Amino acid sequence: MAMARYLLLIHDREADYEAADDTARRALDVAHDAFSREHKDVIVASEHLKPTSTATVVREDGAGGHLVTDGPYAETKEALGGYYIIEVSDLDAALAVAKRLPFFGRTGDAAVEVRPLF
């Protein structure tokens, strides 16, 4: 059976993570470590991203050059906090993995966007 790669983009409330104490942050790290061990056979890569305040955006300026600005691409309540690239048989399998991802913050404030890779 042919395998497909999917990108799992973790969107979460960055403010909740920043306001959390070390114990809560460690608990989330432990949960992601457990998730990674459980799904080690399908995970190709994963990373936790630094806060959006560390982001830099590069845009074309329309005159053949580029405009570089500090900060995230867009100001939103949720931020991209990390990702996993997985290799599974199909979308249903990718969704099953995505549903097992641990979240930080309140229920409904976080989401995983599942996108197929070329």
Beta strands, then each sheet from edge to edge (+ up, - down):
strand 1: 4-13
strand 2: 43-48
strand 3: 56-60
strand 4: 66-70
strand 5: 78-88
strand 6: 111-116
sheet 1: 2+ 5- 1+ 6-
sheet 2: 3+ 4-
end
